[in-house]
Amino acid sequence: MLSIGPPAALGGYLLAVNVLTYLAFRSDKRRSEVRAWRTPEKTLLTLALVGGWPAAKLAQRRLRHKTRKEPFAGTLNIIGLAWATALGLLLAAGAFPV
């Protein structure tokens, strides 16, 4: 049986959620251009919150999608700040060897 450790599992999870997040933003952008059914903002923000924030910001900038839409853009930035704060606290606590 193949056993992977927590760092590899976390890395795999983050990779998967970021790919999914980018694809969701890209799909929503394309649907907006043809006035089709859209992905709810709550879904996009939830994907960012559960770990897809880097891909959400990348997609937002690269695709020029929801860059001026408030409160969406501000909420996305707050999610990024929360992730950065959490990571900083974990590093300060020695949770991850640097």
C-alpha positions in Angstrom: 0.0 0.0 0.0 1.3 3.4 -0.9 1.5 5.8 2.0 2.1 9.6 1.6 2.9 11.9 4.4 1.0 15.0 5.4 3.2 17.5 3.4 2.6 15.5 0.2 -1.1 15.2 0.9 -1.4 18.9 1.6 0.5 19.7 -1.5 -1.7 17.5 -3.6 -4.9 19.0 -2.1 -3.7 22.6 -2.7 -2.7 21.7 -6.3 -6.1 20.2 -7.0 -8.1 23.0 -5.4 -6.1 25.7 -7.2 -6.6 24.0 -10.6 -10.3 23.7 -9.9 -10.5 27.3 -8.8 -8.7 28.6 -11.9 -11.0 26.5 -14.1 -14.1 27.9 -12.3 -13.0 31.5 -12.8 -12.1 30.8 -16.5 -15.5 29.1 -17.0 -17.3 32.0 -15.3 -15.5 34.6 -17.5 -16.3 32.7 -20.7 -20.0 32.4 -19.6 -20.1 36.1 -18.8 -18.9 37.0 -22.3 -21.8 35.0 -23.9 -24.4 36.0 -21.2 -24.9 32.4 -20.1 -25.6 31.0 -16.7 -22.9 32.1 -14.3 -21.0 30.5 -11.4 -22.3 32.1 -8.2 -19.9 34.4 -6.5 -20.3 32.5 -3.3 -18.9 29.4 -5.0 -15.9 31.3 -6.4 -15.2 32.8 -3.0 -15.6 29.4 -1.3 -13.0 27.9 -3.6 -10.6 30.7 -2.7 -11.3 30.2 1.0 -10.6 26.5 1.0 -7.2 27.0 -0.5 -7.6 28.2 -4.1 -6.8 31.8 -3.3 -3.6 31.9 -5.3 -5.3 30.6 -8.4 -8.3 33.0 -7.8 -6.0 36.0 -7.8 -4.0 34.7 -10.8 -7.3 34.1 -12.8 -8.7 37.5 -11.7 -5.6 39.3 -13.0 -4.8 37.2 -16.1 -8.4 36.9 -17.3 -9.3 40.4 -16.1 -12.3 39.0 -14.4 -14.2 40.5 -11.4 -11.3 43.0 -10.8 -13.7 46.0 -10.1 -16.7 44.0 -8.8 -17.3 44.9 -5.2 -17.7 43.5 -2.6 -16.3 40.4 -4.5 -12.8 41.9 -5.1 -12.4 43.1 -1.6 -13.6 39.9 -0.1 -11.1 38.0 -2.2 -8.3 40.2 -0.9 -9.5 39.6 2.7 -9.3 35.9 2.0 -5.7 36.3 0.8 -4.8 38.3 3.8 -6.3 35.6 6.1 -4.3 32.9 4.3 -1.1 34.9 4.6 -1.7 35.6 8.3 -2.4 31.9 9.0 0.7 30.9 7.1 2.8 33.5 9.0 1.4 32.3 12.4 2.2 28.6 11.5 5.7 29.5 10.4 6.2 31.5 13.6 5.0 28.6 15.7 7.4 26.3 14.0 4.8 24.2 12.4 6.8 24.0 9.2 10.6 23.8 9.1 12.0 26.5 6.9 
